[in-house]
Amino acid sequence: MSQGQDLIRRRLAVVPRGVGMFAGETTVASGKGARLTDVDGREWIDFAGGIGVVNAGHCDETVVRAIQEQAAKLLHTCIHIGTYEPYVALCEKLVELLPHGDATKVMLVNSGAEAVENAVKIARQATGRPAVFTYDGAFHGRTLLGMSLTSKSGYKRNCGPFAPEIYRLPFPNHFKHGGGLSMGAFVDRELNRFREGFISGPVPAEHVAAVIIEVVQGEGGFIPAPPEYLRGLREICDEHGILLICDEVQSGFCRTGRWAAYEHAGIVPDLSTWAKSMGGGMPIGAVVGKASVMDAAEPGTIGGTYGGNPVVCAGAIANIAVMEKQDLNRRAASVGEIVRARFEKLRERCDVVADVRGLGAMIGLECCYDRDPSRPATEVVKIAAARCREEGVLVITAGPFGNVIRVLSPLVISDDDLSRGLDVLERALIGAASEAAA
Ligand SMILES: Cc1ncc(COP(=O)(O)O)c(C=O)c1O
């Protein structure tokens, strides 16, 4: 038995199967840049990036050093008990990078789901209203409220009852629901449906605290919301005193070539949620928002023992510094162009590739039989991802039907590794598709 097999055996004996294994029996011992090494010493090209966490690469030296130095000084005190500099410094940095209007404030938490939970609590306190609108295909985390807002039933089976006052809208997915309409006509139709919903739908506008939207749906299949839709949504929210929450947990921190994906649409939300690549591997998240909205939450109603722990703050500050120094927003644009061009070419050669889409370096490829959006080629994608892993490229999938291949490689990946990984992916998909056709 290899060391990897032995580790998996030990895992299966003590870790419940509910803690899913989304990339087969992959093991990991160490990481550097865009490469991982498994416990048997085999090197991998990482296209998963810890599910979008390591945009700045694995174990950057300056990040590791900042964590070590902070750990030697102060591990914990709790922000509710004693104010420490790394918490404040990180909030200052986030205010600088992510201004939400004239005055911005930030609270730090431990994860993306916690950021979402707190954003909703803040929105409810700020508006005095209960309802939250979310979208089909949304993913907002695995806490009870996060799951209530999430849309994939496989993540929720027998976990309810779920939180009340949550209403679901169709996500503006032109590929799936465009029905031959131009993008402009499609967006108009979707925004009109939204407005009409205040009359004919479940709740009137004055009942709604917030709309939460992923600017680019992540787990839902790497689907960017059209910028015209986001601008229309901003207007509807303003007309009705509804707060707009952008969930940037997966799309933020350079993934799309900007600090925030919403910048592409030229909008500013009232609140936004962050985690993943903000910490570069440290368990940290944030709610960023307009100061007037953030200050509506009463003292004691938000926070927690560990949120914004000194060590994770030090790691996040150093991680953001790496992103700035290496201009990873610019690098994301070029990684995105390379991946998109390769996927477009693949689409010409392989008729299971139905859609290539994304923003910046958040690019996905949806596979459907005969390119029919209603016939997801789940099995082809599953086989292709497994073949990639056999060849040392760690690839993960997305979408409610698991028929989307998504690329979340660290942005520090070399052109050479990117190209080699894409070669493997291309071969694997063409092979899996032709076997399915035979
Ligand atoms: C958009 C979005 N929101 C929230 C979450 C939940 O984040 P976490 O797993 O850190 O709780 C995720 C995780 O994938 C996500 O993609």
The ligand as an SDF file (V2000), in Angstrom:
LIG
                    3D

 16 16  0  0  0  0  0  0  0  0999 V2000
  -19.7280   32.4200   -3.3350 C   0  0  0  0  0  0  0  0  0  0  0  0
  -19.4740   31.6640   -2.0760 C   0  0  0  0  0  0  0  0  0  0  0  0
  -19.9980   32.1050   -0.9320 N   0  0  0  0  0  0  0  0  0  0  0  0
  -19.7830   31.4730    0.2370 C   0  0  0  0  0  0  0  0  0  0  0  0
  -19.0160   30.3300    0.2830 C   0  0  0  0  0  0  0  0  0  0  0  0
  -18.7780   29.6420    1.5970 C   0  0  0  0  0  0  0  0  0  0  0  0
  -17.4680   29.8430    1.9970 O   0  0  0  0  0  0  0  0  0  0  0  0
  -16.8150   28.8990    3.1340 P   0  0  0  0  0  0  0  0  0  0  0  0
  -16.6670   27.5480    2.5450 O   0  0  0  0  0  0  0  0  0  0  0  0
  -15.5220   29.5860    3.4620 O   0  0  0  0  0  0  0  0  0  0  0  0
  -17.7690   28.9230    4.2830 O   0  0  0  0  0  0  0  0  0  0  0  0
  -18.4320   29.8370   -0.8850 C   0  0  0  0  0  0  0  0  0  0  0  0
  -17.6110   28.6140   -0.8640 C   0  0  0  0  0  0  0  0  0  0  0  0
  -17.3380   27.9770   -1.8650 O   0  0  0  0  0  0  0  0  0  0  0  0
  -18.6690   30.5160   -2.1020 C   0  0  0  0  0  0  0  0  0  0  0  0
  -18.1490   30.0760   -3.2600 O   0  0  0  0  0  0  0  0  0  0  0  0
  1  2  1  0
  2  3  1  0
  2 15  2  0
  3  4  2  0
  4  5  1  0
  5  6  1  0
  5 12  2  0
  6  7  1  0
  7  8  1  0
  8  9  2  0
  8 10  1  0
  8 11  1  0
 12 13  1  0
 12 15  1  0
 13 14  2  0
 15 16  1  0
M  END
$$$$
